[in-house]
């Protein structure tokens, strides 16, 4: 995809200039602090959201035009796509003005303005700026742009605190979701969209949180293949292959050995960032650099330096092992340069950057006004304004509330990990039958011929995607996963489904214990998460031929019964797989 930045104003609106009422003071208060790198507490965390919406037209137009690079270029300039982009942005502007005039409490911004610019590839983009009454306050910016097959929003940075305000959630629902769906005819879909979100990097660089989150994900690959998502190479699980799992485990073990501590690798500086070097791990770190529970010892700066070095090492030594789209890694492949391919993972650390580095996509210098001394000790104050940790293990969300609850599930679970640090990695789980042991499963239950067929197809695929550079019969782990799932006996599928649902229950219960909202104490904690389970897993659990006996006290049985009791409503919360009727890669029972 070919995608230089120029900006021109387009349209303006007076809106309702009345001041926001006193009830919005909490939303306004955080605006003065949440962007500051040194404000690392959860009260000053921020999130970025990227909802996407598609239609039969957007998907088929990309399929038709993207057969060569010239066609890809034209896709982003077609009247059909540009008009669609404008219709969404103008629809949001007009609807907001209408509802603001009507005095709706979710219209807290005094004004909305619409501007047009171009992204780094020269594709036209709409920018909605929701202004507060006072010019000194940062407006909320919602970018509406084009991506292959889809209309994509970029909404960041948003104070995390706003997600606890039901009025802001209603604002997102009425404007960001309802306009494209109810007024433009688009839908969020699983296979053609995204729906990832990001969290301020400053928030995850204390204690051992970053290492513990990675370790927990290694133990629970279901969140990027069966629960929050479906198995695909765009957001590949860290446990997807044996080499990928081993690389992640090795870097975590080095972390707990103190191998990324500045007393082991030397004090990191901006030079390490600019030259992408010196991130360790140290071969023989001293034995007193890590508390077995709390993580790095020393000053707050040393703790930050340890975790920052670990984050950069994860990117270079683990995230890059068997990533998605690895065959396309070429310097002249837009979006698939070698340093970009590694981001195709269930989480992405490519934006762990400081002021003075180059943006991972546009190559523009980040925060040039804050470029530090080259040899200054690395400090949290040097972080780029939008340095972030991205969760890519997300299918599209059918509503704003759905999106917000998915974000808060991650946030609250991270807070749980902070209270219960040093996650131990599980060497074996049942899902390894589909992941690390996928080839053995296919060979055992599908036969040697099935495995030969997959390898032959893989060699053809790898050659085509790499422009004949990659001569390999390496089978993509997601292909193996679905093949293994389809040939497994019902009893094995049921056992895996049980492990997956139990994993969701555990995560939700852990997160719920940290949820500050009053309803967390009174409402069903699984109420906004039960629908995230891929329906074929409920079918596997409820199959009388599977031979799985669920005891009355088993929480998985309780969840199965709750799903069955309100199945239609839970299915309504799930986005469609594809607006074109594309069939999913699994077989329905």
C-alpha positions in Angstrom: 0.0 0.0 0.0 1.4 3.4 -0.9 0.6 6.0 1.6 3.6 13.0 2.9 1.9 14.9 5.1 0.1 18.2 4.2 -2.7 19.9 6.1 -5.5 22.2 4.9 -8.6 23.3 6.7 -11.9 22.1 5.6 -15.1 23.3 7.1 -15.8 24.7 10.4 -18.8 25.0 12.7 -19.8 27.2 15.5 -21.8 24.6 17.4 -23.1 25.4 20.9 -20.6 27.7 22.6 -22.1 27.3 26.0 -19.6 26.2 28.7 -19.5 22.6 29.9 -21.4 22.2 33.1 -19.7 21.6 36.5 -20.5 17.9 36.2 -17.7 17.7 33.6 -15.0 19.1 36.0 -13.5 15.6 36.6 -13.1 15.1 32.8 -11.5 18.5 32.4 -9.2 18.2 35.5 -7.2 15.3 34.1 -6.4 17.2 30.8 -3.7 19.2 32.6 -1.7 16.1 33.7 -2.4 12.9 31.7 0.0 13.8 28.9 2.9 14.4 31.2 5.5 11.5 31.0 6.3 11.7 34.7 2.7 11.2 35.7 2.8 7.4 35.6 -0.1 6.5 37.9 -3.3 4.9 36.5 -5.2 8.2 37.3 -3.1 9.8 34.5 -3.0 6.9 32.1 -4.3 7.3 28.6 -5.6 5.0 25.9 -5.8 5.0 22.1 -8.6 3.3 20.3 -8.8 2.2 16.7 -12.4 0.9 15.8 -12.9 -0.2 12.2 -16.0 -0.5 10.0 -16.5 -2.3 6.7 -19.1 -3.1 4.0 -19.4 -5.5 1.1 -18.2 -2.6 -1.1 -15.1 -1.7 0.9 -13.9 -5.3 1.1 -14.6 -6.2 -2.6 -13.2 -3.0 -3.9 -9.9 -3.7 -2.1 -9.9 -7.3 -3.3 -10.4 -6.1 -6.9 -7.8 -3.2 -6.9 -5.0 -4.7 -4.7 -3.7 -7.1 -7.2 -0.7 -4.8 -7.8 0.9 -1.8 -6.2 -0.7 0.6 -8.7 -4.1 -0.7 -7.8 -3.4 -0.3 -4.1 -2.5 3.3 -4.7 -5.7 4.0 -6.6 -7.9 2.4 -3.9 -7.0 5.2 -1.5 -8.0 7.8 -4.1 -11.2 6.3 -5.4 -14.3 8.5 -5.1 -16.2 5.7 -3.5 -13.8 5.4 -0.6 -13.2 9.1 -0.2 -16.9 9.9 -0.2 -17.5 7.1 2.4 -14.8 8.6 4.6 -16.4 12.1 4.3 -19.9 10.8 4.9 -18.8 9.2 8.2 -16.9 12.3 9.4 -19.6 14.8 8.3 -22.3 12.6 9.7 -20.6 12.7 13.1 -20.1 16.4 13.0 -23.7 17.1 12.0 -25.2 14.7 14.5 -23.1 16.0 17.3 -24.2 19.6 16.7 -27.8 18.4 16.6 -27.5 16.5 19.9 -25.5 19.3 21.5 -28.2 21.8 20.7 -30.7 19.4 22.2 -28.8 19.5 25.4 -27.8 15.9 25.6 -25.6 15.2 28.6 -23.1 13.1 26.5 -22.4 16.2 24.4 -19.9 17.7 26.8 -17.7 19.4 24.2 -18.6 23.0 23.3 -17.8 22.7 19.6 -16.8 20.3 16.9 -14.7 21.3 13.8 -13.9 19.2 10.8 -10.5 19.5 9.0 -8.9 17.6 6.3 -5.3 16.5 5.9 -3.3 13.7 4.4 -1.6 10.8 6.1 2.0 9.9 5.5 1.1 8.0 2.3 -0.8 11.0 0.9 -4.2 9.5 1.5 -6.9 12.0 2.4 -8.0 11.9 6.0 -10.8 13.6 8.0 -10.1 15.1 11.5 -12.9 15.8 13.9 -11.8 18.2 16.7 -14.1 18.3 19.7 -13.2 21.5 21.6 -13.8 22.4 25.2 -15.0 25.9 26.0 -11.5 27.1 27.0 -8.9 27.2 24.2 -6.1 26.2 26.5 -7.6 22.7 26.9 -6.6 20.0 24.4 -9.5 19.0 22.1 -10.4 15.4 21.6 -9.2 14.4 18.1 -10.9 11.7 16.1 -9.2 10.8 12.8 -11.3 9.1 10.2 -9.2 7.4 7.5 -8.8 4.6 5.1 -7.1 1.3 5.5 -7.3 -1.8 3.3 -10.9 -3.0 3.2 -12.0 -0.6 6.0 -12.8 2.8 7.4 -10.6 3.2 10.5 -10.7 5.6 13.4 -7.7 6.8 15.4 -8.8 8.2 18.7 -5.9 9.1 21.0 -4.8 10.1 23.5 -7.9 9.7 25.6 -7.6 9.9 29.4 -8.3 6.5 30.9 -10.4 8.2 33.5 -13.0 9.1 30.8 -13.8 5.5 30.2 -15.4 5.3 33.7 -17.8 8.1 32.8 -21.0 6.7 31.3 -21.6 10.0 29.4 -18.3 9.6 27.5 -19.2 6.0 26.7 -22.6 7.2 25.4 -20.8 9.9 23.3 -18.6 7.1 21.7 -21.7 4.9 21.1 -23.9 7.7 19.6 -21.2 9.3 17.5 -18.3 6.9 16.7 -20.4 3.7 16.4 -23.9 4.6 15.5 -23.1 7.0 12.6 -21.2 4.5 10.5 -23.5 1.6 11.3 -27.0 3.2 11.4 -26.5 6.1 9.0 -23.8 5.0 6.6 -24.5 1.2 6.4 -21.1 -0.1 7.6 -20.5 -2.9 10.1 -17.7 -3.9 12.4 -16.5 -7.3 11.3 -14.1 -9.9 12.7 -12.0 -10.8 9.6 -11.7 -7.4 7.8 -11.2 -5.0 10.7 -9.1 -4.4 13.7 -10.3 -2.9 17.0 -6.9 -2.8 18.8 -6.2 -0.3 21.5 -3.1 1.1 23.1 -2.1 2.1 26.7 0.4 4.8 27.7 3.8 3.2 27.9 4.7 5.2 31.0 1.9 3.4 32.9 3.4 -0.1 32.4 7.0 0.6 33.2 7.0 0.2 36.9 7.5 -2.8 39.1 7.5 -6.0 37.0 4.2 -5.3 35.2 5.4 -5.6 31.6 7.2 -8.9 32.2 4.2 -10.3 34.1 1.8 -9.3 31.4 3.9 -11.1 28.8 4.2 -14.2 31.0 0.5 -14.3 31.7 -0.2 -14.1 27.9 2.2 -17.0 27.3 0.1 -19.0 29.7 -3.2 -17.9 28.1 -2.9 -17.8 24.3 -6.7 -18.1 24.1 -7.1 -14.3 24.4 -5.7 -13.9 20.9 -7.2 -17.0 19.3 -10.5 -17.9 20.9 -11.7 -15.1 23.1 -10.9 -11.5 22.3 -10.0 -12.5 18.8 -9.7 -15.3 16.2 -6.5 -17.0 15.2 -4.9 -14.9 12.5 -1.4 -13.7 11.6 -2.2 -10.1 12.1 -2.0 -10.5 15.9 -0.2 -13.7 16.4 -0.1 -15.3 19.8 3.2 -15.3 21.6 2.8 -19.1 22.2 2.0 -19.7 18.5 5.1 -21.8 17.8 7.8 -23.5 19.8 10.5 -21.1 18.7 8.4 -18.1 19.5 7.4 -19.4 22.9 11.0 -20.2 23.7 12.2 -16.7 22.7 9.6 -15.1 25.0 10.4 -17.4 27.8 14.2 -16.8 27.5 13.8 -13.0 27.6 11.5 -13.2 30.6 14.0 -15.5 32.4 16.8 -13.0 31.6 14.7 -10.2 33.1 14.2 -12.0 36.4 17.9 -12.8 36.4 18.6 -9.0 36.4 20.1 -9.1 32.9 18.4 -5.8 31.8 19.2 -3.9 35.0 21.4 -0.8 34.3 23.9 -2.1 36.9 24.3 -5.2 34.6 24.1 -3.7 31.1 25.3 -0.2 31.8 23.2 3.0 32.1 21.1 3.3 28.9 21.0 6.6 27.1 19.2 8.2 24.2 22.1 6.9 22.0 21.0 3.3 22.7 17.5 4.3 21.5 18.7 6.1 18.3 21.1 3.3 17.3 18.9 0.5 18.6 21.7 -1.2 20.5 22.9 -2.1 23.9 19.7 -3.6 25.3 21.4 -6.7 26.6 20.7 -9.1 28.2 23.9 -9.1 30.2 25.6 -12.5 30.1 26.5 -12.7 33.8 24.5 -10.2 35.8 25.1 -9.7 39.5 22.7 -11.7 41.7 21.2 -8.9 43.8 19.5 -6.8 41.1 16.0 -8.2 41.3 13.6 -8.7 44.2 11.9 -12.1 43.6 8.5 -10.5 44.1 8.7 -6.8 43.4 11.1 -6.8 40.4 14.0 -4.4 39.8 15.7 -3.0 42.8 17.1 0.5 43.1 15.8 4.0 42.3 12.7 4.8 40.3 14.9 5.7 37.4 16.7 2.3 37.6 13.4 0.5 37.7 12.3 2.5 34.6 15.6 1.8 32.8 15.3 -1.9 33.5 11.8 -2.2 32.2 12.4 0.0 29.2 15.4 -2.1 28.2 13.3 -5.2 28.7 10.6 -3.8 26.5 13.0 -3.0 23.7 14.6 -6.4 24.0 11.1 -8.1 23.8 10.6 -6.3 20.5 14.0 -7.3 19.1 14.4 -10.8 20.5 10.9 -12.2 21.0 8.3 -10.3 19.1 10.3 -10.7 15.9 10.5 -14.5 16.1 7.9 -16.1 13.8 5.8 -12.9 13.5 2.9 -12.6 11.1 3.7 -11.6 7.5 7.4 -12.6 7.9 7.6 -13.6 4.3 6.8 -10.0 3.2 9.7 -8.4 5.1 11.5 -6.3 2.5 12.9 -2.7 2.7 10.6 -1.6 -0.2 7.4 -3.2 1.1 5.3 -0.4 2.6 4.0 -1.4 6.0 6.1 -4.6 5.9 9.7 -3.3 6.3 11.8 -5.7 8.4 11.5 -3.4 11.4 7.7 -3.2 11.0 6.8 -6.9 10.6 7.5 -7.7 14.2 4.4 -5.6 15.3 2.1 -8.3 13.9 1.8 -9.9 17.4 -0.9 -10.1 20.1 0.8 -7.1 21.7 3.1 -4.5 20.0 6.0 -2.6 21.5 7.1 -0.7 18.4 6.0 2.6 20.0 8.2 2.2 23.1 10.1 5.3 22.0 11.6 8.5 23.3 11.8 12.1 22.0 14.2 12.4 19.1 13.6 9.0 17.7 11.8 8.6 14.3 8.2 7.6 14.2 7.8 3.9 13.3 5.7 4.7 10.3 6.1 8.3 9.1 9.8 8.6 10.1 9.2 12.1 11.4 11.3 13.1 14.5 9.2 12.7 17.7 8.9 15.7 19.9 11.9 17.6 18.4 11.4 20.3 21.0 12.3 17.8 23.7 15.3 16.0 22.2 17.5 15.1 25.2 21.3 15.0 25.4 22.7 12.0 23.6 24.6 10.6 26.6 22.1 11.6 29.3 20.8 8.7 31.6 17.5 7.5 30.2 14.6 8.8 32.2 10.8 8.5 32.0 10.6 12.2 31.2 12.2 11.4 27.8 9.3 9.3 26.6 7.6 10.4 23.4 4.2 12.0 24.1 2.4 9.0 22.6 4.8 6.2 23.6 2.5 3.2 24.0 1.9 -0.5 24.5 -0.6 -1.8 22.0 -3.0 -4.8 22.5 -3.6 -6.2 19.1 -5.5 -9.3 20.3 -8.8 -7.7 19.6 -11.6 -8.4 17.2 -13.9 -5.6 16.2 -16.4 -4.4 18.7 -20.1 -4.1 18.0 -20.6 -1.2 20.4 -18.7 1.4 22.3 -19.6 -0.2 25.6 -18.2 -3.5 24.3 -15.0 -1.7 23.3 -14.7 0.1 26.7 -15.3 -3.1 28.7 -12.6 -4.9 26.7 -10.1 -2.1 27.5 -11.0 -2.0 31.2 -10.7 -5.8 31.4 -7.0 -5.4 30.4 -6.5 -2.4 32.6 -8.0 -4.0 35.7 -6.1 -7.3 35.0 -2.9 -5.3 34.8 -3.7 -3.8 38.2 -4.3 -7.3 39.5 -0.8 -8.4 38.2 0.7 -5.4 40.0 -0.8 -6.7 43.2 0.2 -10.3 42.5 3.6 -10.0 40.7 6.1 -12.5 39.2 3.9 -14.7 37.0 5.3 -18.2 36.5 5.3 -19.6 32.9 3.5 -22.9 32.3 5.6 -25.3 30.3 2.6 -27.2 28.9 -1.1 -26.4 28.3 -3.9 -28.2 26.4 -3.9 -25.6 23.6 -0.4 -26.7 22.7 -2.1 -29.5 20.8 -3.2 -26.7 18.4 -0.1 -24.4 18.6 3.3 -25.8 19.5 2.2 -29.4 18.7 0.0 -28.5 15.8 2.0 -30.6 13.2 2.0 -33.6 15.4 -1.8 -33.3 16.0 -2.5 -33.0 12.2 -0.2 -36.0 11.5 -1.7 -38.2 14.2 -5.4 -37.5 13.6 -5.4 -36.3 10.0 -2.7 -38.5 8.6 0.7 -38.0 6.9 -1.0 -37.1 3.6 -2.8 -34.1 5.3 0.5 -32.8 6.6 2.2 -33.2 3.2 -0.7 -31.3 1.6 -0.3 -28.4 4.1 3.5 -28.3 3.5 3.0 -28.2 -0.3 0.5 -25.3 0.0 2.8 -23.5 2.5 5.7 -23.6 0.1 3.6 -22.1 -2.7 2.2 -19.4 -0.4 5.7 -18.5 1.1 7.2 -18.1 -2.4 4.3 -16.0 -3.7 4.2 -13.6 -0.7 8.0 -13.2 -0.6 8.4 -12.6 -4.3 10.3 -16.0 -4.6 12.8 -15.2 -1.8 11.5 -17.6 0.8 11.9 -21.3 -0.1 10.3 -23.0 2.8 7.4 -25.3 3.6 6.9 -23.6 7.0 3.2 -23.8 7.7 1.6 -20.7 9.3 0.6 -21.5 12.9 -3.0 -20.3 12.4 -3.4 -22.7 9.4 -2.1 -25.5 11.6 -4.4 -24.5 14.5 -7.6 -24.7 12.5 -6.5 -27.9 10.7 -5.6 -29.5 14.1 -8.9 -28.3 15.6 -10.9 -29.8 12.8 -9.3 -33.2 13.1 -9.1 -33.5 16.9 -11.5 -35.9 18.5 -14.5 -34.3 20.2 -13.2 -35.1 23.7 -10.0 -33.2 23.0 -11.8 -30.3 21.6 -14.1 -30.2 24.7 -11.1 -30.3 27.0 -9.5 -27.4 25.2 -12.8 -25.5 25.3 -12.9 -26.0 29.0 -9.4 -24.7 29.4 -10.2 -21.6 27.3 -13.4 -20.7 29.2 -11.7 -21.3 32.5 -9.0 -18.9 31.4 -11.6 -16.2 30.7 -13.3 -16.8 34.0 -10.0 -16.4 35.8 -9.1 -13.2 34.0 -12.5 -11.6 34.6 -12.5 -12.5 38.3 -9.0 -11.1 38.7 -9.9 -7.9 36.9 -13.2 -7.6 38.7 -11.4 -7.6 42.1 -9.7 -4.3 41.0 -12.6 -2.7 39.3 -13.5 0.5 41.2 -17.0 0.9 39.8 -19.8 0.2 42.2 -21.6 -2.1 39.8 -18.5 -4.4 39.9 -19.7 -5.5 43.4 -23.3 -6.1 42.4 -23.5 -7.2 38.8 -22.5 -10.4 37.0 -18.8 -9.9 36.3 -19.1 -12.1 33.2 -22.0 -10.2 31.8 -20.0 -8.1 29.4 -17.4 -10.8 28.5 -19.4 -14.1 28.0 -20.0 -13.3 24.4 -16.3 -13.0 23.7 -15.9 -16.8 23.6 -15.9 -18.1 20.0 -19.3 -19.9 19.7 -17.7 -23.2 18.5 -16.2 -23.6 21.9 -19.7 -23.5 23.6 -20.7 -26.1 21.0 -17.7 -28.3 21.9 -18.6 -28.1 25.6 -22.2 -28.8 25.0 -21.7 -31.8 22.7 -23.0 -35.0 24.3 -20.6 -37.1 22.2 -17.6 -35.2 23.7 -17.7 -37.3 26.9 -16.8 -34.2 29.0 -18.7 -34.4 32.3 -19.1 -31.0 33.8 -19.6 -31.2 37.6 -22.3 -29.0 39.2 -19.7 -27.0 41.0 -17.6 -26.4 37.9 -17.7 -22.6 37.0 -17.3 -23.6 33.3 -20.6 -25.4 33.5 -22.2 -22.3 35.1 -21.0 -20.2 32.2 -22.2 -22.7 29.6 -25.7 -22.6 31.1 -25.6 -18.8 31.2 -24.6 -18.7 27.5 -27.4 -21.1 26.5 -30.0 -19.2 28.6 -29.4 -16.0 26.7 -27.7 -17.2 23.5 -29.4 -14.9 21.1 -28.5 -11.7 23.0 -24.9 -12.8 23.4 -24.6 -13.5 19.6 -26.0 -10.0 18.9 -23.0 -8.6 20.7 -20.6 -10.3 18.4 -19.6 -8.6 15.2 -20.3 -10.4 11.9 -17.4 -12.5 10.6 -17.5 -10.8 7.2 -19.9 -8.5 5.5 -19.3 -10.4 2.3 -20.4 -13.7 3.7 -16.8 -15.2 3.8 -16.9 -18.4 5.7 -14.7 -18.8 8.8 -11.8 -21.3 8.8 -13.4 -23.6 11.3 -16.1 -26.1 10.8 -19.4 -25.6 12.6 -20.8 -28.6 14.3 
